[in-house]
C-alpha cells in the first residue's frame, strides 16, 4: 500500500510538471505569434524557448527570425551577442538544439555588416592575448570571455575585408587559418589551443612578425587584459617595434585594447596612429569609426557607458 501511494504521488507530480511545461510552451507560442517579442529578447531567450518545448512550427519561425539577414542588420546586434547565445544553448537537451546552433552561425555571419570602419580593401591584423588571465568573462553576467573577442573578430572580418590576418600570442605569435564555416564553434574550440603559444604576454611579437615578413596592414588590433603601451617591463618592446613598423608603413594604425582596464582613461591617443582603449563595450567599433572620421569619440563613449 505504501509503495502504491508513493507511485500515485509520483504520477501526480509528473502530471503537474507536464501541465506547467505545456502552459509555458503555449505562452511562448502565443508570444512568438504575436510578433511583439523583439529580436534581442528572442536571442536572449532561445534556451527558455527550447526548454519550454514549443511546437516545431514555432521553432522554425524563431529560427527564421534569428537568421534573417535583414532582421540581423536592423537589430544592430554585434557578434558577441550571438556567441553568448550559442554558449547558452550548448548544454540544452532538445532535438532542436542543433538547428538553433546552426541558426546562430548564420546570424553571426550576417552581423558583420554592423562592424563599422572596415571596408573590403582594409588590410587588418587581429591578435588575441591567450594568457591565463584572459580566461575571464567580459562581465559578471556574460558567458563571453576576454579571450573570445579577438578570435571571433578575426574570423568575422575575413568575410568583410580582403586581407585579414588573425592569430593569438603569448610567449610567441601564431597565425590561425581557420575555415569560414562554424565561426562560433571554432571560437570556442580555440580555447583548447592557447598552450601552443605559451603563457607570457609578448605583444611585440605580433609587430615583429609583420616586419620580418614585410606585411602591410592598415589596422593592427591587439586585444589583451593589461596595459602594454606604457608598461615598465619587457612590453616596452611593443612601442619600439611599432615605431620600427611605422618607418616601413607610416599610415598604419594601432588599436590596443586593454579589456580589463576599467577605471583608466577610456580612450587615449598617442600621436595620430595609436589608440589605447581601456575597458570593453560591444559598441566599441562605433567609437573606432568616430576616431577615424574625426568625431568626438570620448563623447560617444560617455553615451554608451
Buried (B, 14 or more C-beta within 10 A) or exposed (E): EEEEEEEEEEEEEEEEEEEEEEEBBEEBBEBBEEEEBEBEEBBBBBBEBBBBBBEEEBBEBBBEBBBBEEBBBEBBBBBBBBBBBBBBBEEBEBEBBEBBBBBBBBBBBBBBEBBBBBEEEBBBBBBBBBBEBBBEBBEEEBBBBBBBBBBBBBBBBBEBBEBBBBBBBBEBBBBBEBEEEBBBBBBBEBBEEBEEBBEBBBBBBBBBBBBEEEBEBBBBBBBBBBBBBEBEEEBBBBBEBBEBBBEEBEEBBBBBBBBBBEEBEBBBEBEEBBBBBBBBBBBBBBBBBBBEEEEEBBEBBEEEE
